[in-house]
Amino acid sequence: MQNKTDKLARIISTLFVPPSFTIIVFTLFAFVFETETLKRFVTISVAFLFGFAAQIILFLIFRRKGKIVDLDATVKEERTTPFLISVGFYLIGLIILIIFKVNIISIGFWFCYISNTLVTIVINRYWKISAHAMGAAGPLGAITFAFGPIALVFSIIIFLVGWSRLHLKVHNIFQVLAGILFAFASTYLQILLVVKLFS
């Protein structure tokens, strides 16, 4: 029987899955950076379709077929195929964002989903880095780039996500910290590079 702390950890881990941050941050970017209704619509739609809905459906399909044994995808070898399929979804989204010329920060952040996922696939062959931690820290890197150090107030969410993964015994502290540090730094620096190259 689960106690209250276990239930809280499960709720946090379920609510704050990486796709949740995708739709939240891109919706924020759409309303802050886009003045044209079409570009705003495209930004939110791409985030919802390819960064949120497709990712949730993909996970559910793999779960139903027994190719992912539990809610936490604890077996690292089971992650490779879903991650590769996700990269395909992200590539489609990137093409759409570029075609409609949405804000360069949104494009840069979306590119990070492709590059960070590919790096995660490589790391995952040898070590189970925390995808949840990455899914929270990457968006924090993006909003920190966009809005400055004030955005770091949202670090509390990263702490909660990391705590939930540790409490549920899905990851150890090193896997969580590596996910946080890698995703934050990688996302921030890649957006900076994209903005400098294409602005």
Secondary structure, 3 states (H helix, E strand, C coil): CCCHHHHHHHHHHHHCCHHHHHHHHHHHHHHHHCCCHHHHHHHHHHHHHHHHHHHHHHHHHHHHCCCCCCCCCCCHHHCHHHHHHHHHHHHHHHHHHHHCCCCHHHHHHHHHHHHHHHHHHHHHCCCCCCHHHHHHHHHHHHHHHHHCHHHHHHHHHHHHHHHHHHHCCCCCHHHHHHHHHHHHHHHHHHHHHHHHHHC
